[in-house]
Amino acid sequence: YSHFLEVMKGHSLEEDQVNFRGFMRTLAHFRPIEDNEKSKDVNGPEPLNSRSNKLHFAFRLYDLDKDDKISRDELLQVLRMMVGVNISDEQLGSIADRTIQEADQDGDSAISFTEFVKVLEKVDVEQKMSIRFLH
């Protein structure tokens, strides 16, 4: 908590924009999954850092209008935020088109959550979405 306050010092953000509880909830998605967590009671609540919750979290980062689909425009907006001006709009458009083409299975020119999961089924989401601390 003290580290959070230190990081936020000098920022003029409103209370509802960033708060410690919301910050920690988001950060929990990136906590590595321990072996003993994998064998927990399957009837209990799913932990925030489960594979399923990590995939939902990542999908929501792209689904800007929250319509449960990632459109070409949404993909372009996120790509622009990630790469800034280092890549031309034409190159970004090509990446977005190729991504949609590879992931879109039902021909609606968008990526549903099911299609998103299918594309990432062989990706080690747990390893890619975890924070490693070096001591």
SEZA-669796 format. One record per residue: residue number from 1; residue in three letters; x negated, y negated, z of N, C-alpha, C in turn. Coordinates in steps of 0.2 Angstrom, whole numbers, plus 5000, padded with zeros to 4 digits. Each point is the difference from the previous one (the first is absolute). Layout:
// residues N
+-----+------+------+------+------+-------+-------+-------+------+------+------+
| seq | type | n.xx | n.yy | n.zz | ca.xx | ca.yy | ca.zz | c.xx | c.yy | c.zz |
+-----+------+------+------+------+-------+-------+-------+------+------+------+
| NUM |  ala |    X |    Y |    Z |     X |     Y |     Z |    X |    Y |    Z |
...
+-----+------+------+------+------+-------+-------+-------+------+------+------+
This chain:
// residues 135
+-----+------+------+------+------+-------+-------+-------+------+------+------+
| seq | type | n.xx | n.yy | n.zz | ca.xx | ca.yy | ca.zz | c.xx | c.yy | c.zz |
+-----+------+------+------+------+-------+-------+-------+------+------+------+
|   1 |  tyr | 4996 | 5006 | 5000 |  5004 |  4994 |  5000 | 4996 | 4994 | 5000 |
|   2 |  ser | 4994 | 5000 | 5004 |  4996 |  4994 |  5000 | 4996 | 4999 | 4994 |
|   3 |  his | 4999 | 5005 | 4996 |  4997 |  5000 |  4993 | 5005 | 4997 | 4996 |
|   4 |  phe | 5006 | 5002 | 5000 |  5005 |  4997 |  4996 | 5001 | 4993 | 5001 |
|   5 |  leu | 5000 | 4997 | 5006 |  5000 |  4993 |  5002 | 4994 | 4996 | 4997 |
|   6 |  glu | 4994 | 5004 | 5000 |  4994 |  4996 |  4998 | 5001 | 4999 | 4992 |
|   7 |  val | 5002 | 5006 | 4997 |  5001 |  4999 |  4993 | 5005 | 4995 | 4998 |
|   8 |  met | 5005 | 4999 | 5003 |  5006 |  4996 |  4999 | 4998 | 4993 | 5002 |
|   9 |  lys | 4995 | 4999 | 5004 |  4998 |  4993 |  5002 | 4999 | 4995 | 4995 |
|  10 |  gly | 5004 | 4994 | 5000 |  4999 |  4995 |  4995 | 5004 | 5001 | 4994 |
|  11 |  his | 5004 | 5005 | 5000 |  5005 |  5001 |  4994 | 5007 | 4997 | 5003 |
|  12 |  ser | 5003 | 4997 | 4995 |  5006 |  4997 |  5002 | 5006 | 5004 | 4998 |
|  13 |  leu | 5000 | 5006 | 5001 |  5006 |  5005 |  4998 | 5005 | 5000 | 5005 |
|  14 |  glu | 5006 | 5000 | 4998 |  5006 |  5000 |  5004 | 5000 | 5007 | 5004 |
|  15 |  glu | 5003 | 5001 | 5005 |  5001 |  5006 |  5004 | 5003 | 5005 | 4996 |
|  16 |  asp | 5005 | 4999 | 4996 |  5003 |  5005 |  4996 | 4996 | 5002 | 4994 |
|  17 |  gln | 4995 | 4997 | 4998 |  4996 |  5002 |  4994 | 4995 | 5005 | 5002 |
|  18 |  val | 4997 | 5000 | 5006 |  4995 |  5005 |  5002 | 5000 | 5000 | 5007 |
|  19 |  asn | 5002 | 5006 | 5003 |  5000 |  5001 |  5007 | 4996 | 5006 | 5002 |
|  20 |  phe | 4998 | 5000 | 5006 |  4995 |  5006 |  5002 | 5004 | 5007 | 4999 |
|  21 |  arg | 5006 | 5000 | 5002 |  5003 |  5007 |  4999 | 5001 | 5002 | 4993 |
|  22 |  gly | 5002 | 4995 | 4995 |  5000 |  5002 |  4993 | 4993 | 5002 | 4997 |
|  23 |  phe | 4995 | 4996 | 5003 |  4993 |  5001 |  4997 | 4998 | 5007 | 5002 |
|  24 |  met | 5002 | 5002 | 5007 |  4998 |  5007 |  5002 | 5004 | 5005 | 4996 |
|  25 |  arg | 5006 | 4999 | 4999 |  5004 |  5005 |  4997 | 4997 | 5001 | 4993 |
|  26 |  thr | 4998 | 4995 | 4996 |  4997 |  5001 |  4993 | 4994 | 5003 | 5001 |
|  27 |  leu | 4996 | 4998 | 5005 |  4993 |  5003 |  5001 | 5001 | 5008 | 5001 |
|  28 |  ala | 5005 | 5002 | 5004 |  5001 |  5007 |  5001 | 5000 | 5005 | 4994 |
|  29 |  his | 5003 | 4997 | 4995 |  5000 |  5004 |  4994 | 4993 | 5002 | 4997 |
|  30 |  phe | 4995 | 4996 | 5002 |  4993 |  5002 |  4998 | 4996 | 5004 | 5005 |
|  31 |  arg | 5003 | 5002 | 5006 |  4997 |  5004 |  5005 | 4999 | 5007 | 4997 |
|  32 |  pro | 4993 | 5002 | 5000 |  4999 |  5007 |  4997 | 5005 | 5005 | 5004 |
|  33 |  ile | 5002 | 5005 | 4996 |  5004 |  5006 |  5003 | 4995 | 5005 | 5004 |
|  34 |  glu | 5001 | 5001 | 5006 |  4996 |  5005 |  5004 | 5003 | 5007 | 4999 |
|  35 |  asp | 4996 | 5005 | 5000 |  5002 |  5007 |  4999 | 5006 | 5002 | 5005 |
|  36 |  asn | 4999 | 4997 | 5006 |  5006 |  5002 |  5005 | 5006 | 4996 | 4999 |
|  37 |  glu | 5000 | 4995 | 4996 |  5006 |  4996 |  4998 | 5004 | 5004 | 4994 |
|  38 |  lys | 4996 | 5004 | 4996 |  5003 |  5004 |  4995 | 5004 | 5006 | 5003 |
|  39 |  ser | 4999 | 5002 | 5006 |  5003 |  5006 |  5002 | 5006 | 4998 | 5005 |
|  40 |  lys | 5002 | 4993 | 5001 |  5005 |  4998 |  5004 | 5007 | 5003 | 4999 |
|  41 |  asp | 5004 | 4999 | 5004 |  5007 |  5002 |  4999 | 5003 | 4998 | 4994 |
|  42 |  val | 5002 | 5004 | 4995 |  5003 |  4998 |  4994 | 5007 | 4996 | 5001 |
|  43 |  asn | 5003 | 5001 | 5006 |  5007 |  4997 |  5001 | 4999 | 4993 | 5003 |
|  44 |  gly | 4994 | 4999 | 5002 |  4999 |  4993 |  5003 | 5000 | 4995 | 4995 |
|  45 |  pro | 4999 | 4993 | 5002 |  5000 |  4995 |  4995 | 4993 | 5000 | 4996 |
|  46 |  glu | 5001 | 4999 | 4994 |  4994 |  5000 |  4995 | 4995 | 4994 | 5002 |
|  47 |  pro | 4994 | 5002 | 5001 |  4995 |  4994 |  5002 | 4999 | 4995 | 4994 |
|  48 |  leu | 4999 | 4994 | 5002 |  4999 |  4995 |  4995 | 4994 | 5002 | 4995 |
|  49 |  asn | 4995 | 5003 | 5002 |  4995 |  5002 |  4996 | 5000 | 5007 | 4996 |
|  50 |  ser | 5006 | 5002 | 5000 |  5001 |  5006 |  4996 | 4999 | 4999 | 4993 |
|  51 |  arg | 4999 | 5005 | 4996 |  4999 |  4999 |  4992 | 5006 | 4997 | 4997 |
|  52 |  ser | 5006 | 5002 | 5002 |  5007 |  4998 |  4998 | 5000 | 4992 | 5001 |
|  53 |  asn | 4999 | 4998 | 5006 |  5001 |  4993 |  5002 | 4994 | 4996 | 4997 |
|  54 |  lys | 4994 | 5003 | 4999 |  4995 |  4996 |  4996 | 5002 | 4999 | 4993 |
|  55 |  leu | 5003 | 5005 | 4997 |  5002 |  4999 |  4993 | 5006 | 4995 | 5000 |
|  56 |  his | 5005 | 5000 | 5004 |  5005 |  4995 |  5000 | 4997 | 4993 | 5001 |
|  57 |  phe | 4995 | 4999 | 5005 |  4997 |  4994 |  5001 | 4997 | 4997 | 4994 |
|  58 |  ala | 4996 | 5005 | 4996 |  4997 |  4997 |  4994 | 5005 | 4999 | 4995 |
|  59 |  phe | 5005 | 5004 | 4999 |  5005 |  4998 |  4995 | 5003 | 4993 | 5001 |
|  60 |  arg | 5002 | 4999 | 5006 |  5003 |  4993 |  5002 | 4995 | 4994 | 4998 |
|  61 |  leu | 4994 | 5002 | 5000 |  4995 |  4994 |  4999 | 5001 | 4998 | 4992 |
|  62 |  tyr | 5002 | 5005 | 4996 |  5001 |  4998 |  4993 | 5007 | 4999 | 4998 |
|  63 |  asp | 5005 | 5002 | 5004 |  5007 |  4999 |  4999 | 5002 | 4993 | 5003 |
|  64 |  leu | 4998 | 4995 | 4997 |  5001 |  4993 |  5002 | 5007 | 4998 | 5001 |
|  65 |  asp | 5004 | 5002 | 4996 |  5007 |  4998 |  5000 | 5005 | 5005 | 5004 |
|  66 |  lys | 4996 | 5005 | 5003 |  5004 |  5005 |  5004 | 5006 | 5004 | 4997 |
|  67 |  asp | 4999 | 5001 | 4993 |  5005 |  5004 |  4997 | 4999 | 5007 | 4999 |
|  68 |  asp | 4995 | 5003 | 5003 |  4998 |  5007 |  5000 | 4997 | 5002 | 4994 |
|  69 |  lys | 4997 | 4995 | 4996 |  4997 |  5001 |  4994 | 4994 | 4995 | 4999 |
|  70 |  ile | 4995 | 5003 | 4997 |  4994 |  4995 |  4998 | 5001 | 4999 | 4993 |
|  71 |  ser | 5001 | 4993 | 4998 |  5001 |  4998 |  4993 | 4993 | 4998 | 4998 |
|  72 |  arg | 4999 | 4999 | 4993 |  4994 |  4998 |  4997 | 4998 | 4993 | 5003 |
|  73 |  asp | 5005 | 4996 | 5001 |  4999 |  4993 |  5002 | 4997 | 5000 | 5008 |
|  74 |  glu | 5003 | 5005 | 5004 |  4998 |  5000 |  5007 | 4993 | 5003 | 5000 |
|  75 |  leu | 4998 | 5005 | 4996 |  4994 |  5003 |  4999 | 4995 | 4994 | 4998 |
|  76 |  leu | 5002 | 4996 | 4995 |  4995 |  4995 |  4998 | 4999 | 4995 | 5005 |
|  77 |  gln | 5005 | 4998 | 5004 |  4999 |  4995 |  5006 | 4995 | 5003 | 5005 |
|  78 |  val | 5001 | 5006 | 5002 |  4996 |  5003 |  5005 | 4992 | 5001 | 4997 |
|  79 |  leu | 5000 | 5002 | 4994 |  4993 |  5000 |  4997 | 4997 | 4993 | 4999 |
|  80 |  arg | 5004 | 4995 | 4999 |  4997 |  4993 |  5000 | 4997 | 4998 | 5007 |
|  81 |  met | 5004 | 5002 | 5005 |  4998 |  4999 |  5007 | 4994 | 5003 | 5002 |
|  82 |  met | 4999 | 5006 | 4997 |  4994 |  5004 |  5002 | 4994 | 4998 | 4996 |
|  83 |  val | 5001 | 4998 | 4994 |  4994 |  4999 |  4996 | 4998 | 4993 | 4999 |
|  84 |  gly | 5005 | 4995 | 5001 |  5000 |  4993 |  4999 | 4999 | 4999 | 4993 |
|  85 |  val | 4995 | 4996 | 4998 |  4999 |  4998 |  4993 | 4994 | 5003 | 4997 |
|  86 |  asn | 4998 | 5006 | 5003 |  4995 |  5004 |  4997 | 5001 | 5004 | 4994 |
|  87 |  ile | 5007 | 5001 | 4999 |  5002 |  5004 |  4994 | 5005 | 4996 | 4996 |
|  88 |  ser | 5000 | 5000 | 4994 |  5005 |  4996 |  4996 | 5007 | 5003 | 5001 |
|  89 |  asp | 5005 | 4996 | 4998 |  5007 |  5002 |  5000 | 5001 | 5006 | 4995 |
|  90 |  glu | 4997 | 4999 | 4995 |  5000 |  5006 |  4995 | 4998 | 5006 | 5002 |
|  91 |  gln | 4994 | 5000 | 5004 |  4998 |  5006 |  5003 | 5004 | 5003 | 5006 |
|  92 |  leu | 5003 | 4995 | 5004 |  5004 |  5002 |  5005 | 5007 | 5003 | 4997 |
|  93 |  gly | 5002 | 4997 | 4995 |  5006 |  5003 |  4996 | 4999 | 5007 | 4998 |
|  94 |  ser | 4994 | 5001 | 4997 |  4998 |  5007 |  4998 | 5000 | 5005 | 5005 |
|  95 |  ile | 4997 | 4998 | 5006 |  5000 |  5004 |  5006 | 5007 | 5002 | 5002 |
|  96 |  ala | 5004 | 4995 | 5001 |  5007 |  5000 |  5002 | 5004 | 5005 | 4995 |
|  97 |  asp | 4999 | 4999 | 4994 |  5004 |  5004 |  4995 | 4998 | 5007 | 5001 |
|  98 |  arg | 4993 | 5001 | 5000 |  4997 |  5007 |  5000 | 5003 | 5004 | 5007 |
|  99 |  thr | 5000 | 4996 | 5005 |  5002 |  5003 |  5007 | 5007 | 5002 | 5000 |
| 100 |  ile | 5004 | 4995 | 4997 |  5008 |  5002 |  4999 | 5001 | 5006 | 4996 |
| 101 |  gln | 4996 | 5000 | 4994 |  5001 |  5005 |  4995 | 4998 | 5007 | 5003 |
| 102 |  glu | 4995 | 5000 | 5004 |  4997 |  5006 |  5003 | 5005 | 5003 | 5006 |
| 103 |  ala | 5003 | 4995 | 5004 |  5004 |  5002 |  5006 | 5007 | 5001 | 4998 |
| 104 |  asp | 5003 | 4996 | 4996 |  5007 |  5000 |  4998 | 5002 | 5006 | 4997 |
| 105 |  gln | 5004 | 5004 | 5004 |  5002 |  5007 |  4997 | 5007 | 5000 | 4997 |
| 106 |  asp | 5004 | 4995 | 5003 |  5007 |  5000 |  4998 | 5002 | 4994 | 4994 |
| 107 |  gly | 4995 | 4997 | 4998 |  5000 |  4995 |  4994 | 5004 | 4994 | 5002 |
| 108 |  asp | 5000 | 4998 | 5006 |  5003 |  4993 |  5002 | 4995 | 4994 | 5000 |
| 109 |  ser | 4994 | 5002 | 4998 |  4995 |  4994 |  5000 | 4998 | 4998 | 5006 |
| 110 |  ala | 5001 | 5004 | 5006 |  4998 |  4998 |  5006 | 4998 | 5006 | 5004 |
| 111 |  ile | 4997 | 4999 | 5006 |  4997 |  5006 |  5004 | 5005 | 5000 | 5006 |
| 112 |  ser | 5003 | 5006 | 5001 |  5004 |  5001 |  5006 | 4995 | 5003 | 5005 |
| 113 |  phe | 5003 | 5000 | 5006 |  4996 |  5003 |  5006 | 4998 | 5007 | 4998 |
| 114 |  thr | 5004 | 5004 | 4998 |  4999 |  5007 |  4998 | 4995 | 5000 | 4995 |
| 115 |  glu | 5000 | 4996 | 4995 |  4994 |  5000 |  4995 | 4994 | 4998 | 5003 |
| 116 |  phe | 5000 | 4995 | 5004 |  4994 |  4997 |  5004 | 4997 | 5006 | 5003 |
| 117 |  val | 5004 | 5004 | 5004 |  4997 |  5005 |  5004 | 4997 | 5006 | 4995 |
| 118 |  lys | 5003 | 5001 | 4995 |  4998 |  5005 |  4995 | 4993 | 4998 | 4997 |
| 119 |  val | 4999 | 4994 | 4999 |  4994 |  4997 |  4997 | 4994 | 5001 | 5006 |
| 120 |  leu | 5002 | 4999 | 5006 |  4995 |  5000 |  5005 | 5000 | 5007 | 5004 |
| 121 |  glu | 5003 | 5005 | 4997 |  5000 |  5006 |  5004 | 4993 | 5003 | 5001 |
| 122 |  lys | 4995 | 4999 | 4995 |  4994 |  5003 |  5001 | 4995 | 4995 | 5004 |
| 123 |  val | 5002 | 4994 | 5001 |  4996 |  4995 |  5003 | 5000 | 5001 | 5008 |
| 124 |  asp | 4994 | 5000 | 5003 |  5000 |  5000 |  5007 | 5002 | 4994 | 5003 |
| 125 |  val | 5006 | 4999 | 5001 |  5003 |  4993 |  5003 | 4997 | 4999 | 5007 |
| 126 |  glu | 5000 | 5006 | 5004 |  4998 |  4999 |  5007 | 4993 | 4997 | 5000 |
| 127 |  gln | 4995 | 5002 | 4995 |  4994 |  4997 |  5001 | 4999 | 4993 | 4997 |
| 128 |  lys | 5004 | 4999 | 4994 |  5000 |  4993 |  4997 | 5003 | 4995 | 5004 |
| 129 |  met | 5005 | 5002 | 5004 |  5004 |  4995 |  5004 | 4998 | 5001 | 5008 |
| 130 |  ser | 4994 | 5000 | 5001 |  4998 |  5001 |  5007 | 4995 | 4995 | 5002 |
| 131 |  ile | 4999 | 4997 | 5006 |  4995 |  4996 |  5002 | 4995 | 5004 | 5003 |
| 132 |  arg | 4994 | 4999 | 4998 |  4994 |  5003 |  5003 | 4996 | 4995 | 5004 |
| 133 |  phe | 4999 | 5002 | 5007 |  4996 |  4995 |  5004 | 4993 | 5003 | 5001 |
| 134 |  leu | 4995 | 4996 | 4999 |  4993 |  5003 |  5001 | 4998 | 4997 | 5007 |
| 135 |  his | 4998 | 5005 | 5004 |  4997 |  4998 |  5007 | 4993 | 4999 | 5000 |
+-----+------+------+------+------+-------+-------+-------+------+------+------+
